[in-house]
Amino acid sequence: MQKLVLVRHGQSQWNLENRFTGWVDSPLTEKGEAEAKAAGERIAQSGLQFDLAYTSYLQRAIRTLWFILEKANQTWIPVEKHWRLNERHYGGLQGLNKQETRDKYGDDQVFQWRRSYATLPPDATGPFQEEQLKDRRYKNIPRDQFPKGEALKQTLERVQPYWEAEMLPHFKKAGDMLVVAHGNSLRALVKLLAGMDEDEITQFEFATGVPLVCDMTEDYKIKSMDWME
């Protein structure tokens, strides 16, 4: 039975500062590095051996993957990176302090932006969006398709074709697979592969740096899930 292991990156600087991060490339904190190393140690102790790994274009996920593979003595395995595994794009919320945003817009509105399946945040404007539009890692995204703000629904809509066209075909030819990404891109994968409904997935959370081991069925759906704590 093949296993798919999903890990949210370790704590980032903007996690620490309680800010909406999205596609802003916030680095790991010291705690985040320690969480990543601990995840790698747990994986090493479990005996899991990966044939390939995937991550996003954001450094907090990339460096978490590096630490995990180093601790698991698997730095040599192939790694693929793609923007479709990036965190959801928080649009105009990027950079804002979450508590200050609640104070300004109210708890109910911020809850809808953060946790509902389909409620979009305000469109992105200002320097963060301009920097991302000019960032060469995103040069292949058509400008009329570049995210201005996403809910989990839109995040799944960009993750799903990458899973089906790129990740799944490689998974079928290999053994166990590791994906280190972000809370929402990983939740999108879980919804897709475990068949969760909208209410279930809005309640599902990824803690930073804690591997989720998914046993897969023969048709590459999630059969069962266990946290490696």
WOZIRA-V96739 format. One record per residue. N is the residue number from 1. RES is the residue in three letters. BURIAL is I if it has 9 or more other ideal C-beta (glycine too) atoms within 8 Angstrom, else O. D_CENTER is the distance of its C-alpha to the mean C-alpha in Angstrom with 2 decimals. Layout:
BEGIN
n:N res:RES burial:BURIAL d_center:D_CENTER
n:N res:RES burial:BURIAL d_center:D_CENTER
END
This chain:
BEGIN
n:1 res:MET burial:O d_center:24.05
n:2 res:GLN burial:I d_center:20.89
n:3 res:LYS burial:I d_center:17.85
n:4 res:LEU burial:I d_center:14.14
n:5 res:VAL burial:I d_center:12.38
n:6 res:LEU burial:I d_center:8.77
n:7 res:VAL burial:I d_center:7.90
n:8 res:ARG burial:I d_center:5.84
n:9 res:HIS burial:I d_center:7.45
n:10 res:GLY burial:I d_center:10.96
n:11 res:GLN burial:I d_center:12.53
n:12 res:SER burial:I d_center:12.72
n:13 res:GLN burial:I d_center:16.00
n:14 res:TRP burial:I d_center:15.03
n:15 res:ASN burial:I d_center:13.66
n:16 res:LEU burial:I d_center:17.15
n:17 res:GLU burial:O d_center:18.84
n:18 res:ASN burial:O d_center:17.32
n:19 res:ARG burial:I d_center:16.38
n:20 res:PHE burial:I d_center:14.12
n:21 res:THR burial:I d_center:11.94
n:22 res:GLY burial:I d_center:10.08
n:23 res:TRP burial:I d_center:10.84
n:24 res:VAL burial:I d_center:13.31
n:25 res:ASP burial:O d_center:12.98
n:26 res:SER burial:I d_center:13.57
n:27 res:PRO burial:I d_center:14.54
n:28 res:LEU burial:I d_center:14.23
n:29 res:THR burial:I d_center:17.15
n:30 res:GLU burial:O d_center:19.57
n:31 res:LYS burial:I d_center:18.19
n:32 res:GLY burial:I d_center:14.66
n:33 res:GLU burial:I d_center:16.39
n:34 res:ALA burial:I d_center:18.36
n:35 res:GLU burial:I d_center:15.49
n:36 res:ALA burial:I d_center:14.06
n:37 res:LYS burial:I d_center:17.65
n:38 res:ALA burial:I d_center:18.28
n:39 res:ALA burial:I d_center:15.47
n:40 res:GLY burial:I d_center:17.15
n:41 res:GLU burial:I d_center:20.48
n:42 res:ARG burial:I d_center:19.66
n:43 res:ILE burial:I d_center:18.59
n:44 res:ALA burial:I d_center:21.79
n:45 res:GLN burial:O d_center:23.86
n:46 res:SER burial:O d_center:22.62
n:47 res:GLY burial:O d_center:23.83
n:48 res:LEU burial:I d_center:20.80
n:49 res:GLN burial:O d_center:21.19
n:50 res:PHE burial:I d_center:18.62
n:51 res:ASP burial:I d_center:19.85
n:52 res:LEU burial:I d_center:16.83
n:53 res:ALA burial:I d_center:13.25
n:54 res:TYR burial:I d_center:10.44
n:55 res:THR burial:I d_center:8.01
n:56 res:SER burial:I d_center:7.37
n:57 res:TYR burial:I d_center:10.37
n:58 res:LEU burial:I d_center:9.60
n:59 res:GLN burial:O d_center:11.70
n:60 res:ARG burial:I d_center:10.01
n:61 res:ALA burial:I d_center:7.62
n:62 res:ILE burial:I d_center:10.77
n:63 res:ARG burial:I d_center:13.13
n:64 res:THR burial:I d_center:11.46
n:65 res:LEU burial:I d_center:11.78
n:66 res:TRP burial:I d_center:15.29
n:67 res:PHE burial:I d_center:16.32
n:68 res:ILE burial:I d_center:15.32
n:69 res:LEU burial:I d_center:17.21
n:70 res:GLU burial:I d_center:20.05
n:71 res:LYS burial:I d_center:20.61
n:72 res:ALA burial:I d_center:20.41
n:73 res:ASN burial:O d_center:22.84
n:74 res:GLN burial:O d_center:20.86
n:75 res:THR burial:O d_center:20.32
n:76 res:TRP burial:O d_center:22.26
n:77 res:ILE burial:I d_center:20.00
n:78 res:PRO burial:O d_center:18.79
n:79 res:VAL burial:I d_center:15.39
n:80 res:GLU burial:I d_center:14.03
n:81 res:LYS burial:I d_center:11.84
n:82 res:HIS burial:I d_center:11.13
n:83 res:TRP burial:I d_center:10.34
n:84 res:ARG burial:I d_center:9.44
n:85 res:LEU burial:I d_center:5.95
n:86 res:ASN burial:I d_center:5.89
n:87 res:GLU burial:I d_center:5.11
n:88 res:ARG burial:I d_center:8.00
n:89 res:HIS burial:I d_center:11.22
n:90 res:TYR burial:I d_center:13.21
n:91 res:GLY burial:I d_center:16.42
n:92 res:GLY burial:I d_center:19.41
n:93 res:LEU burial:I d_center:17.75
n:94 res:GLN burial:I d_center:16.02
n:95 res:GLY burial:O d_center:17.85
n:96 res:LEU burial:I d_center:19.65
n:97 res:ASN burial:O d_center:20.24
n:98 res:LYS burial:I d_center:19.17
n:99 res:GLN burial:O d_center:22.56
n:100 res:GLU burial:O d_center:24.53
n:101 res:THR burial:I d_center:22.85
n:102 res:ARG burial:I d_center:23.89
n:103 res:ASP burial:O d_center:27.33
n:104 res:LYS burial:O d_center:27.64
n:105 res:TYR burial:O d_center:26.35
n:106 res:GLY burial:O d_center:26.70
n:107 res:ASP burial:O d_center:24.58
n:108 res:ASP burial:O d_center:24.63
n:109 res:GLN burial:O d_center:23.40
n:110 res:VAL burial:I d_center:20.50
n:111 res:PHE burial:I d_center:19.61
n:112 res:GLN burial:I d_center:19.66
n:113 res:TRP burial:I d_center:17.42
n:114 res:ARG burial:O d_center:14.82
n:115 res:ARG burial:O d_center:15.14
n:116 res:SER burial:I d_center:17.02
n:117 res:TYR burial:I d_center:15.72
n:118 res:ALA burial:O d_center:17.49
n:119 res:THR burial:O d_center:18.81
n:120 res:LEU burial:I d_center:17.96
n:121 res:PRO burial:I d_center:18.02
n:122 res:PRO burial:O d_center:20.89
n:123 res:ASP burial:O d_center:20.80
n:124 res:ALA burial:I d_center:19.81
n:125 res:THR burial:O d_center:22.93
n:126 res:GLY burial:O d_center:24.09
n:127 res:PRO burial:O d_center:23.25
n:128 res:PHE burial:I d_center:19.44
n:129 res:GLN burial:I d_center:19.48
n:130 res:GLU burial:O d_center:22.40
n:131 res:GLU burial:O d_center:20.81
n:132 res:GLN burial:I d_center:17.76
n:133 res:LEU burial:I d_center:20.26
n:134 res:LYS burial:O d_center:22.23
n:135 res:ASP burial:O d_center:19.52
n:136 res:ARG burial:O d_center:20.51
n:137 res:ARG burial:O d_center:17.07
n:138 res:TYR burial:I d_center:16.96
n:139 res:LYS burial:O d_center:20.61
n:140 res:ASN burial:O d_center:20.20
n:141 res:ILE burial:O d_center:18.71
n:142 res:PRO burial:O d_center:21.87
n:143 res:ARG burial:O d_center:22.53
n:144 res:ASP burial:O d_center:23.29
n:145 res:GLN burial:O d_center:19.84
n:146 res:PHE burial:I d_center:17.92
n:147 res:PRO burial:I d_center:15.88
n:148 res:LYS burial:O d_center:17.90
n:149 res:GLY burial:I d_center:15.72
n:150 res:GLU burial:I d_center:13.53
n:151 res:ALA burial:I d_center:13.40
n:152 res:LEU burial:I d_center:11.20
n:153 res:LYS burial:I d_center:13.98
n:154 res:GLN burial:I d_center:13.58
n:155 res:THR burial:I d_center:9.84
n:156 res:LEU burial:I d_center:10.96
n:157 res:GLU burial:O d_center:13.93
n:158 res:ARG burial:I d_center:12.30
n:159 res:VAL burial:I d_center:9.97
n:160 res:GLN burial:I d_center:13.10
n:161 res:PRO burial:O d_center:15.50
n:162 res:TYR burial:I d_center:13.46
n:163 res:TRP burial:I d_center:13.19
n:164 res:GLU burial:O d_center:16.87
n:165 res:ALA burial:O d_center:18.29
n:166 res:GLU burial:I d_center:16.68
n:167 res:MET burial:I d_center:14.66
n:168 res:LEU burial:I d_center:17.03
n:169 res:PRO burial:O d_center:20.22
n:170 res:HIS burial:I d_center:19.31
n:171 res:PHE burial:I d_center:18.32
n:172 res:LYS burial:O d_center:21.73
n:173 res:LYS burial:O d_center:23.54
n:174 res:ALA burial:I d_center:21.98
n:175 res:GLY burial:O d_center:21.42
n:176 res:ASP burial:I d_center:18.44
n:177 res:MET burial:I d_center:14.99
n:178 res:LEU burial:I d_center:12.14
n:179 res:VAL burial:I d_center:8.48
n:180 res:VAL burial:I d_center:6.72
n:181 res:ALA burial:I d_center:3.24
n:182 res:HIS burial:I d_center:1.88
n:183 res:GLY burial:I d_center:4.60
n:184 res:ASN burial:I d_center:5.35
n:185 res:SER burial:I d_center:3.98
n:186 res:LEU burial:I d_center:4.64
n:187 res:ARG burial:I d_center:7.54
n:188 res:ALA burial:I d_center:8.56
n:189 res:LEU burial:I d_center:9.09
n:190 res:VAL burial:I d_center:10.90
n:191 res:LYS burial:I d_center:12.95
n:192 res:LEU burial:I d_center:13.87
n:193 res:LEU burial:I d_center:14.90
n:194 res:ALA burial:I d_center:16.34
n:195 res:GLY burial:O d_center:18.05
n:196 res:MET burial:O d_center:17.24
n:197 res:ASP burial:O d_center:18.97
n:198 res:GLU burial:O d_center:17.84
n:199 res:ASP burial:O d_center:19.33
n:200 res:GLU burial:O d_center:17.81
n:201 res:ILE burial:I d_center:14.16
n:202 res:THR burial:I d_center:14.80
n:203 res:GLN burial:O d_center:16.03
n:204 res:PHE burial:I d_center:13.27
n:205 res:GLU burial:O d_center:11.37
n:206 res:PHE burial:I d_center:9.15
n:207 res:ALA burial:O d_center:11.17
n:208 res:THR burial:I d_center:10.26
n:209 res:GLY burial:I d_center:11.31
n:210 res:VAL burial:I d_center:12.53
n:211 res:PRO burial:I d_center:12.26
n:212 res:LEU burial:I d_center:12.49
n:213 res:VAL burial:I d_center:15.12
n:214 res:CYS burial:I d_center:15.62
n:215 res:ASP burial:I d_center:19.11
n:216 res:MET burial:I d_center:19.41
n:217 res:THR burial:O d_center:22.47
n:218 res:GLU burial:O d_center:24.61
n:219 res:ASP burial:O d_center:23.13
n:220 res:TYR burial:I d_center:19.52
n:221 res:LYS burial:I d_center:18.57
n:222 res:ILE burial:I d_center:17.37
n:223 res:LYS burial:O d_center:20.65
n:224 res:SER burial:O d_center:19.69
n:225 res:MET burial:I d_center:17.00
n:226 res:ASP burial:O d_center:17.75
n:227 res:TRP burial:O d_center:16.13
n:228 res:MET burial:I d_center:17.31
n:229 res:GLU burial:O d_center:18.67
END
